[in-house]
């Protein structure tokens, strides 16, 4: 296989959706100026309101991801103390057992079990798997 064959990109101009976007096959997008939302996030960028310019089909065409132009992407918003406090409060709700009050480092299956495993079936919790309860005067994630 020569260099010319390796540079070819399999593009389907007849998008099975509405036909307005090119479709790249799995691992053949090869364009340095296109990235998925996840790839943009890894670069410290966000899509910045732009519409997708292409689509990449993942393994058999059942799943796909939108591609965005990197040169039009904007920097991610900085995390502020207020945002961090709000995120910690939301995570505390998902990580705290309603029965024993322990806050774990992982989310508790509240919909299926309703509590941590120790409260549900008596399985002992590893002390390294939960966070020590805060002092009474501590207000973060309360």
FILOKOL-53882 format. One record per atom (N, C-alpha, C, O): residue in three letters; x, y, z. Coordinates in steps of 0.2 Angstrom, whole numbers, plus 5000, padded with zeros to 4 digits. Each point is the difference from the previous one (the first is absolute). Layout:
% residues N
ALAXYZ
...
//
This chain:
% residues 142
UNK500449945000
UNK499650065000
UNK500450065000
UNK500550015004
UNK499550044991
UNK500450065000
UNK499750055004
UNK499450005002
UNK501050064999
UNK499850065004
UNK499350034997
UNK499650025004
UNK500349984990
UNK499450034997
UNK499449965002
UNK499550035002
UNK500549914999
UNK499449965002
UNK499950015007
UNK499450005003
UNK501150015002
UNK499950015007
UNK499750075001
UNK499750015005
UNK500350044991
UNK499850065001
UNK499250014998
UNK499750055002
UNK500149904995
UNK499350004998
UNK499550005006
UNK500149965004
UNK499450074996
UNK499550005005
UNK499349984997
UNK499850024995
UNK499949935008
UNK499449974998
UNK499450055002
UNK499849995006
UNK500050054990
UNK499550055002
UNK499349984996
UNK500149994994
UNK499450015009
UNK499349994997
UNK499750064999
UNK499750035005
UNK500350014990
UNK499650064999
UNK499249995000
UNK499750055001
UNK500149894999
UNK499349995000
UNK499849985007
UNK499849945001
UNK500250105004
UNK499949995007
UNK499349965000
UNK499550034998
UNK500549915006
UNK499349975001
UNK499550045004
UNK499449995000
UNK500850065003
UNK499650055004
UNK499650044995
UNK499649984997
UNK500650095003
UNK499750044996
UNK500450024994
UNK499850044996
UNK500849935003
UNK500450014994
UNK500450075000
UNK500450014996
UNK499650025010
UNK500450075000
UNK500749995003
UNK500450054999
UNK499849905004
UNK500649995003
UNK500449944997
UNK499749954999
UNK501050065000
UNK500449944998
UNK500049955006
UNK500050025006
UNK500149924992
UNK500049945005
UNK500749974999
UNK500149974995
UNK500350025011
UNK500649975000
UNK499949935003
UNK499649995004
UNK500849964994
UNK499949945002
UNK500549995007
UNK500450055001
UNK499549905002
UNK500449995007
UNK500850014998
UNK500249964996
UNK500150085008
UNK500750014999
UNK500350034994
UNK500649994998
UNK498950044998
UNK500250034994
UNK499950074999
UNK500050034994
UNK499950005012
UNK499850074999
UNK500750044999
UNK499950064997
UNK500649925005
UNK500750034998
UNK500150074999
UNK500550024997
UNK499050025005
UNK500050074999
UNK500250045006
UNK499749995005
UNK500950044995
UNK500350035006
UNK499550065003
UNK500150025006
UNK499550014990
UNK499650055002
UNK499349985003
UNK499650045001
UNK500349904999
UNK499349975002
UNK500149965007
UNK500549965001
UNK499050055003
UNK500149965007
UNK499349995003
UNK499550044998
UNK500449905005
UNK499449995004
UNK500050055006
UNK500550035002
UNK498949975001
UNK499950045007
UNK500549975005
UNK500350045003
UNK499849904997
UNK500549975005
UNK500750024999
UNK500450025004
UNK499849984989
UNK500650024998
UNK500250075002
UNK500550025002
UNK498950024996
UNK500150075002
UNK500150025007
UNK500450045002
UNK499249925002
UNK500150015008
UNK500749985002
UNK500350035004
UNK500049924993
UNK500749985002
UNK500550054998
UNK500550005003
UNK499350044992
UNK500550064998
UNK499850065004
UNK500450054998
UNK499249955006
UNK499850065004
UNK499550044997
UNK500050065001
UNK499649924994
UNK499650044996
UNK499349975000
UNK499849955003
UNK499750094995
UNK499349995000
UNK499850024993
UNK500350044996
UNK499149935001
UNK499850014994
UNK499850084998
UNK500050024995
UNK499850015011
UNK499950074999
UNK499450024996
UNK500050064997
UNK499549905003
UNK499450024996
UNK500049984993
UNK499550014996
UNK501049975001
UNK500149984993
UNK499649934999
UNK499949965004
UNK499850044990
UNK499649944998
UNK500649954997
UNK500550024998
UNK499349915002
UNK500549954998
UNK500150014992
UNK499550024997
UNK501149975001
UNK500150004993
UNK500149934997
UNK500050004993
UNK500049955010
UNK500149934998
UNK499749955005
UNK499950025006
UNK500149924992
UNK499849955004
UNK500549944999
UNK500249994995
UNK500049975011
UNK500449954999
UNK499649945003
UNK499750005005
UNK500349944991
UNK499649945002
UNK500549965003
UNK500649994998
UNK499249985008
UNK500449965004
UNK499849934999
UNK499449985002
UNK501049984996
UNK500049925000
UNK499349984997
UNK499649985004
UNK500350024990
UNK499449974997
UNK499550054998
UNK499449984998
UNK500650085004
UNK499550054998
UNK499550005005
UNK499550044999
UNK500549925007
UNK499450015004
UNK500150065005
UNK499550025002
UNK501150005000
UNK500150055004
UNK500450054996
UNK500449994995
UNK499550085007
UNK500450054996
UNK500250065005
UNK499750005005
UNK500750044993
UNK500250065004
UNK500050064995
UNK500249994994
UNK499650075009
UNK500150064996
UNK500750025000
UNK500350005005
UNK499950034989
UNK500750035000
UNK499950084999
UNK499650024997
UNK500850015007
UNK500050075000
UNK500750034998
UNK500549975000
UNK499550094997
UNK500650044998
UNK500450025006
UNK499750045005
UNK500949944996
UNK500550025005
UNK500150075000
UNK500050045006
UNK500149994988
UNK500250075000
UNK499450055002
UNK500150065002
UNK499349914998
UNK499450045003
UNK499849995007
UNK499650035003
UNK500849925000
UNK499849985007
UNK500350065004
UNK500450034999
UNK499349975007
UNK500150055005
UNK500349975006
UNK499949945002
UNK500550105002
UNK500349975007
UNK499449985004
UNK499550035001
UNK500649925003
UNK499549985005
UNK500050055006
UNK500550045001
UNK498949965002
UNK499950055005
UNK500449985006
UNK500149945002
UNK500250105002
UNK500449995006
UNK499549985005
UNK499550025001
UNK500849935004
UNK499649985006
UNK500050055005
UNK500650025002
UNK498950015000
UNK499950055005
UNK499949975007
UNK499849945000
UNK500350095005
UNK499949975007
UNK499249995001
UNK499849955003
UNK499850094994
UNK499349995000
UNK499849944996
UNK499649965003
UNK500750034991
UNK499849944997
UNK500349935003
UNK499649955000
UNK501050065003
UNK500349945004
UNK499549985006
UNK499949945001
UNK499950115002
UNK499549995006
UNK499449974998
UNK499849955003
UNK499950074991
UNK499449974998
UNK500149934997
UNK499649965002
UNK500950034995
UNK500249934998
UNK500149955006
UNK499849955000
UNK500650085005
UNK500149965006
UNK499349985004
UNK499949955002
UNK499750104998
UNK499349995003
UNK499649954996
UNK499749955003
UNK500350054990
UNK499749954996
UNK500349935001
UNK499649955001
UNK501050054999
UNK500449935001
UNK499949985007
UNK499949945001
UNK500050105004
UNK499949985007
UNK499449965001
UNK499949955003
UNK499650084993
UNK499349975000
UNK500049934997
UNK499749955003
UNK500750044992
UNK500149934997
UNK500449955003
UNK500049945000
UNK500550095005
UNK500549965003
UNK499849985007
UNK500449975003
UNK499150065000
UNK499950005007
UNK499449955001
UNK499550004997
UNK500649955008
UNK499549955001
UNK499550045005
UNK500150035005
UNK499249964993
UNK499550035004
UNK499949975007
UNK499650035004
UNK500649914997
UNK499949965006
UNK500650025005
UNK499950025006
UNK500749964992
UNK500650015005
UNK500350074999
UNK500450025005
UNK499550024990
UNK500350064999
UNK500750004997
UNK500350065000
UNK500049894999
UNK500750004997
UNK500050024993
UNK499549994996
UNK501050055003
UNK500150024993
UNK500649964997
UNK500550005002
UNK499349974992
UNK500549954997
UNK500450044994
UNK499750054998
UNK500849925000
UNK500450034994
UNK499649984994
UNK500250034994
UNK499349935006
UNK499749984994
UNK499250015001
UNK499850015005
UNK499949994989
UNK499250025001
UNK499749935003
UNK500249954998
UNK499350065006
UNK499649955003
UNK499449984996
UNK499750054997
UNK500249895002
UNK499449984995
UNK499450015004
UNK499649965002
UNK500250114999
UNK499450015004
UNK499349984996
UNK499649985004
UNK500450024990
UNK499449974996
UNK499949935001
UNK499449985001
UNK501149984999
UNK499949935001
UNK500149975007
UNK499649965002
UNK500850075002
UNK500149975007
UNK499750055005
UNK499749985005
UNK500450084993
UNK499750055005
UNK500550025006
UNK499850055004
UNK500849924996
UNK500450015005
UNK500749974998
UNK500149984995
UNK500450035009
UNK500749974999
UNK499949935001
UNK499549975003
UNK501049994995
UNK500049925001
UNK500049985007
UNK499649955002
UNK500750095002
UNK500149985007
UNK499350005003
UNK499849965004
UNK499850104995
UNK499350015003
UNK499549954996
UNK499549985003
UNK500650004991
UNK499649964996
UNK500049935002
UNK499549975002
UNK501150004998
UNK500149935002
UNK500549985005
UNK500249945001
UNK500150115002
UNK500549995006
UNK500749994997
UNK500449985004
UNK499750024990
UNK500750004997
UNK500450055003
UNK499950064999
UNK500749925005
UNK500450065003
UNK500350044995
UNK500349984995
UNK499750095006
UNK500350054996
UNK500750015002
UNK500250005006
UNK500250004989
UNK500750015001
UNK500150085002
UNK499750044996
UNK500649975009
UNK500150075003
UNK500350054994
UNK499950065001
UNK500549914995
UNK500350044995
UNK499550024994
UNK500250044995
UNK499249935005
UNK499650014995
UNK499550065001
UNK499650024996
UNK500450015010
UNK499650055002
UNK500350065003
UNK500649995002
UNK499150074998
UNK500350065003
UNK499850015007
UNK499449995001
UNK501050035003
UNK499950015007
UNK499550055000
UNK500050054997
UNK499549955008
UNK499550055000
UNK500350075002
UNK500550005004
UNK499250054993
UNK500350075002
UNK499950025007
UNK499549975003
UNK500950084999
UNK499850035007
UNK499450035000
UNK499750024994
UNK499949995011
UNK499450035001
UNK500050074997
UNK499450024997
UNK501150025003
UNK500050074998
UNK500250004992
UNK500050064997
UNK500149895000
UNK500250004993
UNK499450004996
UNK499549965000
UNK500450094995
UNK499450014996
UNK500149984993
UNK499450004997
UNK501149985000
UNK500149984993
UNK499649934999
UNK500149965004
UNK499550044991
UNK499649944998
UNK499549985006
UNK499949945001
UNK499950115002
UNK499549985005
UNK499350004997
UNK499549995004
//
